[in-house]
Amino acid sequence: MNPADHQLDLQRRSRLGMVEAIWGEHKSIDQLVRILEALAVADELILATRISADKAAAVQARLSQATVRYDVDARCLVSASLPAADRALGAVAILGAGSSDLPVAAEARLSLQVHGIETDLVIDVGVAGLHRLLGRLEQLRGARVLIACAGMEGALPTVLAGLLPQPVIGVPVSVGYGVSAGGQAALHGMLASCAPGLTVVNIDNGYGAAMAALRILNNGPSTSAVGA
């Protein structure tokens, strides 16, 4: 297959302010190599999501070491060199209720870093130990957008949206026992939230949450502190 057959959206960054993300889970090693080579030739940043460590190693073995690196937490291949954070746009705080939420939170963080966004990753602040979150509120006030990743009943985004004034984007995560149903309980809980203005993306969609945050940052003035 010729790289042109993939119909890469090389104008996405100029049109939307986003690089084209490549869904890697269901692509073969050959397909990924061809796509990433085409992006490199076009001098575009690389972001390929949902890639296992084994598949990443096979892809890297066929590309220049200066082209891509693998982020094991985020399960993504990205450009070896990413842009410096533009602090004028403001920062995004990405929260995970527990360490099981790290892969989704890390995907969101890396997706923002590819776009030059300053990020702060805060893990283990779930509502089962609410004091851990309350102790971070002053730190979180400095972020322009909050992304909250949570499984089980998915309460973390609702609590955040009831305590802080920034936009909050909830990401239901597919972890939890029995009735959690692969993230369905968290998704429904977030959608039924009584916190006004909470935004919710699809299950495990750290990338989608990051792009929602990016749209907010790219279309509004930054403030040094929100609700201070």
ABEGO torsion letter per residue (X at the ends): XBAAAAGBBAAAAAAAGBBBBBBAAABBAAAAAAAAAAAAAAGBBBBBBGBBAAAAAAAAAABBAAABBBBAAAGBBBBABBBBBBAAAEBBBBBBABAAAAAAAAAAAAAAAAAGBBBBBBBGABAABAAAAAAAAAAAAABABBBBBBBEAGAAAAAAAAABABBBBBBBBBBEBEAAGGGAAAAAAAAABABBGBBBBBBGBAAAAAAAAAAAAAABBBBABBGX
